[in-house]
Amino acid sequence: MNPDLAIDLFKSTVVFALYVVAPFLGLTLVVGLAASLLQSITSMQEQTLTFVPKLLAISGLMLALTPWLLRSLTEFATAIFTRMGGLGH
């Protein structure tokens, strides 16, 4: 096994994982910040005020990004399986 190829496969897997997760993390950050700001302004300290909007936002984003996620994951898996042939040499 070529160590450089193995490191490159690992690096591309980590970068792709960050690429796929970034929209969800960004949306959660924005919704959480807005909910926290709303709680600070109104002085309401209810736990569900931060959880429910995040849950709804993530669910909506998952539905919206499903085609992109499936296409990206399929392309990445195909590329990885193609490159794995070179690991045995």
Contacts in CASP RR format, 6 or more apart in sequence:
PFRMAT RR
TARGET T0000
AUTHOR 0000-0000-0000
METHOD contacts of the structure
MODEL  1
MNPDLAIDLFKSTVVFALYVVAPFLGLTLVVGLAASLLQSITSMQEQTLT
FVPKLLAISGLMLALTPWLLRSLTEFATAIFTRMGGLGH
1 87 0 8 1.000
1 88 0 8 1.000
2 86 0 8 1.000
2 87 0 8 1.000
2 89 0 8 1.000
5 83 0 8 1.000
5 86 0 8 1.000
5 87 0 8 1.000
6 87 0 8 1.000
9 80 0 8 1.000
9 83 0 8 1.000
9 84 0 8 1.000
9 87 0 8 1.000
12 80 0 8 1.000
13 80 0 8 1.000
16 72 0 8 1.000
16 76 0 8 1.000
19 72 0 8 1.000
20 69 0 8 1.000
20 72 0 8 1.000
20 73 0 8 1.000
23 61 0 8 1.000
23 65 0 8 1.000
24 58 0 8 1.000
24 61 0 8 1.000
24 62 0 8 1.000
27 57 0 8 1.000
27 58 0 8 1.000
27 61 0 8 1.000
28 54 0 8 1.000
28 57 0 8 1.000
28 58 0 8 1.000
31 53 0 8 1.000
31 54 0 8 1.000
31 57 0 8 1.000
32 50 0 8 1.000
32 53 0 8 1.000
32 54 0 8 1.000
34 53 0 8 1.000
35 49 0 8 1.000
35 50 0 8 1.000
35 53 0 8 1.000
35 54 0 8 1.000
36 50 0 8 1.000
38 44 0 8 1.000
38 49 0 8 1.000
39 45 0 8 1.000
39 46 0 8 1.000
39 49 0 8 1.000
39 50 0 8 1.000
END
